[in-house]
Amino acid sequence: MAEEYSASTKVYPTTEQGPLSILDMLEYIAKHGAMRVSDLHIKVGTPPAYRVDGNLVKIKGPKVTDQMAKQLLYPLMSNENKRKLRTERSVDCSYRLGNLQFRINIFAENDGLAGAIRSLSLDIPRVEDIGFPNNVWEDIIERKHGLVLMTGITGAGKSTTIASLIARISEKSACRIMSVEDPIEYIFQQKHSMISQREVGRDVKSFAQGLKEMLRQDPDIIFVGEMRDPETISMTLMAAETGHLVFSTLHTRDATGTVTRILDYFPAGRQAEVRNQLSLGLAYIVCQKLIPKKDATGRIVAMEILNNNYACANLIRIGKVEQLYSQLQTKTQDKPGEKMTTLERHLATLVKEDKIDLLEAKKWTNDLKCFVDAMQRV
């Protein structure tokens, strides 16, 4: 008979707080808030660590043993996920505690079992509080079709930004919203819109299958948790072209890199076709990073925004992707077809507003020379 584990069992002996259960560790995150404490990492051979304001902070205690890792991580999984972990050596799942939802990846590695636990507040932030550098979000939520890509490294707040946009659409419009996610992160409230959320592995086998079925389910707005393969990308672009507003994510650091990454998924013989499809279907690329605040009270978002106007669409179609950055630099006015910004410009603005430190901004910029120029222009 399989050994049973409880989330409330005190298994990790700290030097200052006494023994902790996995529930105690998650409640620590709930107490300080997901915006401050974003992750908990558990790994055999080292003490557990929280990610606080972007930095790893280890709990004061002994190294986690293989038995401790099982006692801490197994209570977070269903029996089906435990079986999947044994066969596939990695599993994605979620766990609910109070007003927080935890996105979890548990995996086997060189030293044994490890877990990465991401905290997400069930309270979706107001879109006004996300930190957009302009009011481009108002244009996004008014769109009826096109692809809106949210990009950035893991933990950059992509899902939070998309959730805030979808929540606002749901508040103001009566439309059919459907998502396929891995796993579901934010739970949307049923307001004016009707919302269905499906989880890969539980409700549907893959993103591609979920998208294929979704196109027969009369959606107005589609959220694809991540574009992971050529089939999913092709279907996402097709959905954006055929009258749906589509949101999705990619792990890229800037707008030009996002376009290049999408093209790189396809063989050379198909890239002209995909460039054309992307030029027609793309609406916006929003790349974001979370930067530590100057007053050490958390992190603030810095964004790069590409509005796929006629000039940008033409550059994508003819393959001159490297020239997109000049559009981001010049089309910054508050009028239709513009409202763009480079990451460097937004960082410079945040420095000038005394919200982030100059040295911190330099660490996060994609192009130091462009950042120095932006500091002189803002």
C-alpha positions as CSV (number, residue, x, y, z in Angstrom):
1,M,0.0,0.0,0.0
2,A,1.3,3.4,-0.9
3,E,2.5,5.6,1.9
4,E,0.2,8.5,2.7
5,Y,1.4,12.1,3.3
6,S,-0.4,15.0,4.9
7,A,0.1,18.7,4.1
8,S,0.0,19.5,7.8
9,T,2.7,17.1,9.0
10,K,5.6,19.0,10.5
11,V,8.6,17.5,8.6
12,Y,11.2,20.3,8.1
13,P,13.1,21.3,11.3
14,T,14.1,25.0,11.1
15,T,16.6,26.6,13.5
16,E,14.3,29.5,14.4
17,Q,10.7,28.6,13.9
18,G,10.7,24.9,14.9
19,P,9.4,22.2,12.5
20,L,7.4,23.3,9.5
21,S,4.9,21.5,7.2
22,I,4.4,22.3,3.6
23,L,1.2,24.0,4.7
24,D,3.2,26.3,7.0
25,M,5.5,27.2,4.1
26,L,2.6,28.1,1.8
27,E,0.9,30.1,4.6
28,Y,4.1,32.1,4.9
29,I,3.6,33.1,1.3
30,A,-0.1,33.9,1.9
31,K,0.9,36.1,4.9
32,H,3.4,38.2,2.9
33,G,1.5,38.2,-0.4
34,A,2.3,36.7,-3.8
35,M,3.6,40.0,-5.1
36,R,6.4,39.9,-2.5
37,V,7.0,36.2,-2.2
38,S,6.5,34.7,-5.6
39,D,8.0,31.2,-5.3
40,L,9.0,28.4,-3.0
41,H,11.7,26.0,-4.1
42,I,12.2,22.6,-2.5
43,K,15.2,20.4,-3.6
44,V,17.1,17.5,-2.0
45,G,20.5,18.5,-0.7
46,T,19.8,22.2,0.1
47,P,17.4,24.0,2.5
48,P,14.0,25.2,1.0
49,A,14.1,28.7,-0.4
50,Y,11.6,31.5,-1.1
51,R,12.0,34.0,-3.9
52,V,11.4,37.3,-2.2
53,D,11.3,40.4,-4.5
54,G,13.2,38.4,-7.1
55,N,15.9,37.1,-4.8
56,L,16.3,33.5,-3.4
57,V,16.2,33.5,0.4
58,K,16.9,30.1,2.0
59,I,15.1,29.0,5.1
60,K,17.5,28.5,8.1
61,G,17.6,24.8,8.6
62,P,19.2,21.5,7.4
63,K,19.5,20.2,3.9
64,V,16.3,18.6,2.6
65,T,16.5,14.8,2.5
66,D,14.8,12.6,0.0
67,Q,12.2,11.6,2.6
68,M,11.6,15.2,3.6
69,A,11.1,16.1,-0.1
70,K,8.5,13.4,-0.5
71,Q,6.7,14.4,2.7
72,L,6.6,18.1,1.6
73,L,5.7,17.6,-2.1
74,Y,3.5,14.5,-2.3
75,P,0.6,16.1,-0.4
76,L,0.3,18.7,-3.2
77,M,-0.4,16.0,-5.8
78,S,-3.4,13.9,-6.7
79,N,-3.0,10.1,-7.0
80,E,-3.1,10.5,-10.8
81,N,-0.2,13.1,-10.7
82,K,1.8,10.8,-8.4
83,R,1.5,8.0,-11.0
84,K,2.5,10.5,-13.7
85,L,5.5,11.6,-11.8
86,R,6.7,8.0,-11.4
87,T,6.4,7.3,-15.2
88,E,7.2,10.7,-16.8
89,R,9.6,12.1,-14.0
90,S,7.9,15.5,-14.1
91,V,4.4,16.7,-13.4
92,D,2.5,20.1,-13.5
93,C,-0.3,20.6,-11.0
94,S,-2.0,23.3,-8.9
95,Y,-3.0,23.7,-5.2
96,R,-5.5,26.1,-3.6
97,L,-4.9,27.7,-0.2
98,G,-7.2,30.5,0.9
99,N,-7.0,33.4,-1.6
100,L,-3.9,32.0,-3.3
101,Q,-3.6,29.5,-6.1
102,F,-0.2,27.7,-6.4
103,R,1.2,26.6,-9.8
104,I,3.5,23.6,-9.2
105,N,6.1,21.7,-11.1
106,I,7.5,18.6,-9.4
107,F,10.3,16.8,-11.1
108,A,13.1,14.3,-10.7
109,E,16.7,15.6,-11.0
110,N,20.3,14.6,-10.2
111,D,19.9,14.7,-6.4
112,G,16.4,13.4,-6.2
113,L,13.0,15.1,-6.0
114,A,12.5,18.8,-6.5
115,G,9.6,21.2,-6.7
116,A,9.0,24.8,-8.0
117,I,5.9,26.3,-6.5
118,R,4.7,29.6,-7.9
119,S,2.2,31.7,-5.9
120,L,-0.7,33.5,-7.6
121,S,-3.3,35.6,-5.9
122,L,-6.9,34.6,-6.8
123,D,-7.7,38.3,-6.6
124,I,-6.9,39.5,-10.1
125,P,-5.4,43.0,-10.1
126,R,-7.2,45.9,-11.7
127,V,-5.6,46.5,-15.1
128,E,-5.0,50.1,-14.1
129,D,-2.7,48.8,-11.3
130,I,-0.6,46.5,-13.6
131,G,1.8,49.3,-14.5
132,F,1.3,49.9,-18.3
133,P,3.4,52.9,-19.4
134,N,0.4,54.3,-21.4
135,N,-3.3,53.5,-21.9
136,V,-2.7,51.0,-24.7
137,W,-4.6,48.4,-22.6
138,E,-7.8,50.3,-23.4
139,D,-7.3,49.7,-27.1
140,I,-6.4,46.0,-26.4
141,I,-9.7,45.2,-24.6
142,E,-11.7,47.0,-27.3
143,R,-10.3,44.7,-30.1
144,K,-12.5,42.1,-31.7
145,H,-9.7,40.0,-33.3
146,G,-6.0,39.7,-33.5
147,L,-3.2,38.1,-31.4
148,V,-2.0,39.8,-28.3
149,L,1.3,38.2,-27.1
150,M,2.6,38.7,-23.6
151,T,6.2,37.7,-23.3
152,G,9.0,37.7,-20.7
153,I,11.0,35.3,-18.5
154,T,9.4,32.9,-16.1
155,G,8.0,34.9,-13.2
156,A,7.7,38.2,-15.1
157,G,4.0,38.5,-14.4
158,K,2.7,37.6,-17.9
159,S,-0.3,35.5,-16.6
160,T,-1.2,38.3,-14.2
161,T,-1.3,40.9,-17.0
162,I,-3.4,38.7,-19.3
163,A,-5.8,37.9,-16.4
164,S,-6.3,41.6,-15.7
165,L,-7.1,42.3,-19.3
166,I,-9.5,39.3,-19.6
167,A,-11.2,40.2,-16.3
168,R,-11.8,43.7,-17.5
169,I,-13.3,42.4,-20.8
170,S,-15.6,40.1,-18.8
171,E,-16.7,43.1,-16.7
172,K,-17.8,45.2,-19.6
173,S,-18.8,42.8,-22.4
174,A,-21.1,39.9,-22.9
175,C,-18.9,37.5,-24.8
176,R,-17.7,33.9,-24.8
177,I,-14.2,33.5,-23.3
178,M,-12.4,30.2,-23.5
179,S,-8.9,29.2,-22.3
180,V,-6.6,26.2,-22.4
181,E,-3.9,26.4,-19.7
182,D,-1.2,24.2,-18.1
183,P,-2.2,24.5,-15.3
184,I,-5.0,26.9,-14.7
185,E,-3.6,29.8,-12.7
186,Y,-6.3,32.5,-12.2
187,I,-9.9,31.5,-11.7
188,F,-12.1,34.0,-13.6
189,Q,-15.4,35.1,-12.1
190,Q,-18.5,34.8,-14.4
191,K,-19.6,38.4,-14.9
192,H,-21.1,39.7,-18.1
193,S,-19.1,37.1,-20.1
194,M,-19.4,33.4,-20.1
195,I,-16.0,31.9,-19.3
196,S,-14.7,28.3,-19.7
197,Q,-11.2,27.3,-18.5
198,R,-9.7,23.9,-19.5
199,E,-6.5,22.5,-18.0
200,V,-4.0,20.4,-20.1
201,G,-3.8,16.9,-18.7
202,R,-7.1,17.1,-16.9
203,D,-9.7,18.4,-19.3
204,V,-7.8,18.1,-22.6
205,K,-4.6,16.3,-23.8
206,S,-2.7,19.2,-25.3
207,F,-2.8,22.9,-26.2
208,A,-3.2,21.9,-29.9
209,Q,-6.2,19.6,-29.2
210,G,-7.8,22.2,-26.9
211,L,-7.4,24.9,-29.6
212,K,-8.8,22.6,-32.3
213,E,-11.9,21.8,-30.2
214,M,-12.2,25.4,-29.1
215,L,-12.7,26.7,-32.6
216,R,-15.8,24.6,-32.8
217,Q,-17.2,26.0,-29.5
218,D,-18.1,29.5,-30.7
219,P,-15.5,31.6,-28.7
220,D,-15.1,35.3,-29.0
221,I,-11.9,35.5,-26.9
222,I,-9.3,32.7,-26.6
223,F,-6.5,32.4,-24.1
224,V,-3.8,29.9,-25.0
225,G,-1.5,29.5,-21.9
226,E,1.6,29.1,-24.0
227,M,2.6,28.6,-27.6
228,R,4.9,25.6,-27.3
229,D,5.1,24.0,-30.7
230,P,4.5,24.7,-34.4
231,E,1.0,23.2,-34.5
232,T,-0.2,25.3,-31.6
233,I,1.4,28.5,-33.1
234,S,-0.2,27.8,-36.5
235,M,-3.6,27.3,-35.0
236,T,-3.3,30.3,-32.7
237,L,-2.4,32.6,-35.7
238,M,-5.3,31.1,-37.7
239,A,-7.7,31.8,-34.8
240,A,-6.4,35.4,-34.6
241,E,-6.9,35.9,-38.4
242,T,-10.4,34.4,-38.4
243,G,-12.2,36.8,-36.1
244,H,-11.1,35.9,-32.6
245,L,-9.2,38.0,-30.0
246,V,-6.4,35.7,-28.9
247,F,-4.1,36.0,-25.9
248,S,-1.0,33.9,-25.4
249,T,2.5,33.9,-23.9
250,L,6.1,33.2,-25.0
251,H,9.4,33.2,-23.1
252,T,11.2,36.0,-24.9
253,R,12.8,39.2,-23.7
254,D,11.9,41.7,-26.4
255,A,9.5,42.3,-29.3
256,T,12.0,41.6,-32.1
257,G,13.1,38.4,-30.4
258,T,9.5,37.3,-30.1
259,V,8.9,37.5,-33.8
260,T,12.2,35.7,-34.5
261,R,11.3,33.0,-31.9
262,I,8.0,32.3,-33.6
263,L,9.7,32.0,-37.1
264,D,12.4,29.8,-35.7
265,Y,9.8,27.1,-34.8
266,F,9.3,26.5,-38.5
267,P,11.6,25.2,-41.3
268,A,13.0,27.6,-43.8
269,G,10.5,26.6,-46.5
270,R,7.6,27.7,-44.3
271,Q,8.9,30.9,-42.9
272,A,7.6,33.2,-45.7
273,E,4.1,31.8,-45.1
274,V,4.4,32.2,-41.4
275,R,5.7,35.8,-41.7
276,N,2.7,36.7,-43.8
277,Q,0.3,35.0,-41.4
278,L,1.9,36.8,-38.4
279,S,1.9,40.2,-40.2
280,L,-1.9,39.8,-40.7
281,G,-2.8,38.2,-37.4
282,L,-0.6,40.0,-34.8
283,A,-2.1,42.9,-32.9
284,Y,0.3,43.6,-30.0
285,I,3.5,42.2,-28.4
286,V,3.9,43.3,-24.8
287,C,7.2,42.2,-23.2
288,Q,7.6,42.7,-19.5
289,K,10.0,42.5,-16.6
290,L,9.5,42.9,-12.9
291,I,12.1,45.3,-11.4
292,P,12.8,45.8,-7.7
293,K,11.4,49.1,-6.4
294,K,13.8,51.7,-5.1
295,D,12.0,51.8,-1.7
296,A,12.3,48.0,-1.4
297,T,8.6,47.4,-1.0
298,G,8.2,45.0,-3.9
299,R,8.6,45.0,-7.7
300,I,7.2,47.2,-10.5
301,V,6.6,46.2,-14.1
302,A,8.7,47.6,-17.0
303,M,7.3,47.0,-20.5
304,E,8.2,47.0,-24.1
305,I,5.1,47.4,-26.4
306,L,4.8,46.8,-30.1
307,N,1.6,47.8,-31.8
308,N,1.5,46.0,-35.1
309,N,0.6,48.9,-37.3
310,Y,1.0,48.9,-41.1
311,A,4.7,49.7,-41.0
312,C,5.5,46.9,-38.5
313,A,3.3,44.4,-40.4
314,N,5.2,45.2,-43.6
315,L,8.6,44.8,-41.8
316,I,7.5,41.4,-40.5
317,R,6.1,40.3,-43.9
318,I,9.3,41.2,-45.8
319,G,11.6,39.7,-43.1
320,K,13.2,43.0,-41.9
321,V,12.5,42.2,-38.2
322,E,15.6,44.0,-37.0
323,Q,14.0,47.3,-38.0
324,L,11.0,46.9,-35.7
325,Y,13.0,48.5,-32.8
326,S,13.1,51.9,-34.7
327,Q,9.3,51.8,-34.8
328,L,9.2,51.2,-31.0
329,Q,11.5,54.2,-30.5
330,T,9.5,56.7,-32.7
331,K,5.8,55.7,-32.6
332,T,5.3,56.7,-28.9
333,Q,2.5,59.3,-29.2
334,D,-0.8,58.8,-27.6
335,K,-2.8,58.2,-30.8
336,P,-4.1,55.2,-32.8
337,G,-1.4,53.2,-34.6
338,E,1.3,54.3,-32.1
339,K,1.4,54.0,-28.2
340,M,4.6,52.0,-28.5
341,T,7.6,52.0,-26.2
342,T,10.9,50.3,-25.8
343,L,11.9,48.7,-22.6
344,E,14.7,51.2,-22.3
345,R,12.4,54.1,-22.5
346,H,10.0,52.7,-19.8
347,L,13.0,51.9,-17.5
348,A,14.3,55.5,-18.0
349,T,10.8,56.9,-17.1
350,L,10.7,54.8,-14.0
351,V,14.2,56.0,-13.0
352,K,13.1,59.7,-13.6
353,E,10.0,59.1,-11.5
354,D,12.2,57.8,-8.7
355,K,10.5,54.4,-8.6
356,I,13.5,52.3,-9.5
357,D,17.3,52.8,-8.9
358,L,19.5,53.8,-11.9
359,L,21.9,50.9,-11.3
360,E,19.0,48.4,-11.0
361,A,17.6,49.7,-14.3
362,K,21.0,49.1,-16.0
363,K,20.9,45.5,-14.8
364,W,17.6,44.8,-16.5
365,T,18.0,46.8,-19.8
366,N,18.3,44.8,-23.0
367,D,20.5,47.5,-24.6
368,L,22.6,49.7,-22.3
369,K,23.4,52.2,-25.1
370,C,19.7,52.7,-25.9
371,F,19.0,53.0,-22.2
372,V,21.6,55.8,-21.8
373,D,20.0,57.6,-24.9
374,A,16.5,57.1,-23.4
375,M,17.7,58.7,-20.1
376,Q,18.7,61.8,-22.0
377,R,15.4,62.0,-24.0
378,V,12.8,61.2,-21.3
